[in-house]
Amino acid sequence: MKFMEIVKNKKIVSFASLCFFLFFFRYLPHPPNFTPVIAFGIYLPVIFGIWSIPFFILSFAITDFFVGFHSLMIWTWGSLVIISLFFKLSYDAFSRVSLSLFGACLFFIFTNFGVWLGSSYYEANIQGLFSCYIMAIPFFTNTLISTIIFSLLFEILFKYRIFFQPYKLSESKL
């Protein structure tokens, strides 16, 4: 769906509400990495089209401005862009939830590689890389659980047509 169609169909309110929800959720006290970010990365482009990806990253960047910028932003934001581009492979509820879980895995791999590469916490060898991934498993658990919860929430909203129309592949293409 193109941006002007979104505006004409008054879906911009839904999109802005979801971005505000993301913004708000990152400020609420929550367990580490227990956020809707990965699910948003898949579902926003599915619902609104590819034009929503830069706005999704922008809303994430705005929250980082208030939460605090960090040296891993390129790894975080870059992984979210890549995850968001996978929306093109979704065609039903199972594929969307599966892509969200795959996105959580990609996020884990990319961001922890960035931690290993850009920090002095781990040795600059393969053993240090494995240590980095092992130490990040508790965070990954929270990421997986939150991604499942928020993906299923989006699917319920789709099924009952709450806030947005059901997914249509032809609308989400470029």
N, C-alpha and C positions, 0 to 999 in steps of 0.2 A: 504494500500500500504506500503510495507516495505521500510526502509530507503535506501537500496542499489538500489531498483527499482527507487526511486525518483532521486537518483544521476544518474543512467544510462539513465533515461528518460529526464534528464536535467531540472527537475522541481525544483531542489534545488535553482535555481535563483529566481523562483516565491516565494518559501518559504522564502528565505533570504530577498527578496523585501518586503514581507508582514511584517516580523519582523522589518525591518528598518522603514517601515511606522508606525508601532506601536511605535517604539522608537522615531521617529520624531514627531509624533502626540502628544505625552505626553509633548513635549517641547514647542509646539506652544501655544500661549495664547488661552485659551478656558474657557468657563463657567465650574464651578466645576462639576466634574463627567460626563462631556460631552466628552466621549472618545469611541473609537471602541473596547475597551477591552472585553466586554461581548460577542459581536458578534464574535470577534476573538476566544474567548474561545470555541465557538461551531463550527465555520467554519474551523479553521485550522485543527482540527482532522478529520472533514468530508472530507476535500480536500486531506490531506496528510497522515492521519492515526494516530493511537494512539502514535506513536513515536514522534510526533510533540509537545505533551503536555509538556514534560520537557524543550524543547527549547522555547516554548511560555512563560513558567514561568521564564526561564533564561533571556529572552529578557525583561520581565517585571522587573526582579530583577536588571538588568543592568541599566534600566532607574531609578529605585529607588535609585541606588547608586548615580546617578547624581542629581536627584530631591531631595533626602534626605530619609534616612531610618527612620522608625517610629515604634512605639510600636505595631501597628496593622498589621504589615506585615504578621504574621501567619494567621490572619483572612482573609486578602485580598488574599494572595497567595493560602491559603487552599480552599477558596470559588471558586477561579478560576480553581483549579484542579478538584474540584467536578463538577463544571459547565461543564468543558471540557469533563468529562467522560459521560455526557448525550448525546454526539454526537451519541452514539450507537443506540439511539432511533429515530434518524432522517431517514426519507425515502423519503420525498418530500419537496417542497418549504414551504408548510404550516407548516409541522412539524419542520423544521429548524427555521423558524421565531418564531414559538410558543415556541420552546425550548430556543431560545435566550431571549424571554420575561420572561420565567420562570427563566432563569439564572439571569436576572436582579433582579427579586424578591428574589432569593436565596442570591445574592450578598448583597442586601439591608438588609435582615434578618441577615445574618452571620456577616457582618462587623459592623452593628450597635449594635448587641449583644456584639461584641468585644469592641466597644466603651463604652458601658454601664458597662461591666465587668471590663475593665482595666483602667477606668478613674475615677476621683473624681468629674466630672462635674454633675453626676446624683446620686441620692440616691440609695443605694444598696437594693432596694425593687422593687416590681412589678410596683409601680407608677413611680419610676425612669426609669425603662425599657420602659414603655409606653411613658414617656416624651422624652426619647432618640429617639424612633422611630418617634414620632410626629415632633420633631425638624429636623429630617433628610428628611422629605417629599420633601422639595425643591430640595435636591440633587437627590432624587429618581426620580423626574420628569425629570431632565436632563439625568439621566441614561436610563430611558425608551425611551425618544425621540432619544437619540444617538443610542441606541441599535436597534430601529426600522429602523432608517436611514441607519446604516451600514449593518444590516441584508438584507435590501432590495437592497442595493448596491451589496452585495455578490451574491444575487439571480440574479440580472441583469448580473453580470459577468459570472455566470453559464449559464444563458440562451443563451447568445451570445458568449459563449466560449472564453471569454477574459481572458487571463492569465492562466486559468486552464480548464481542461475537466469537463464535467458535472459529477455530483455526481454518484458514483456507489457503492452500499452497499457492494458488494463483495470485493472491493478494500480497504475499510476502516476497515474491520475486522482484528483482530489480526492474 
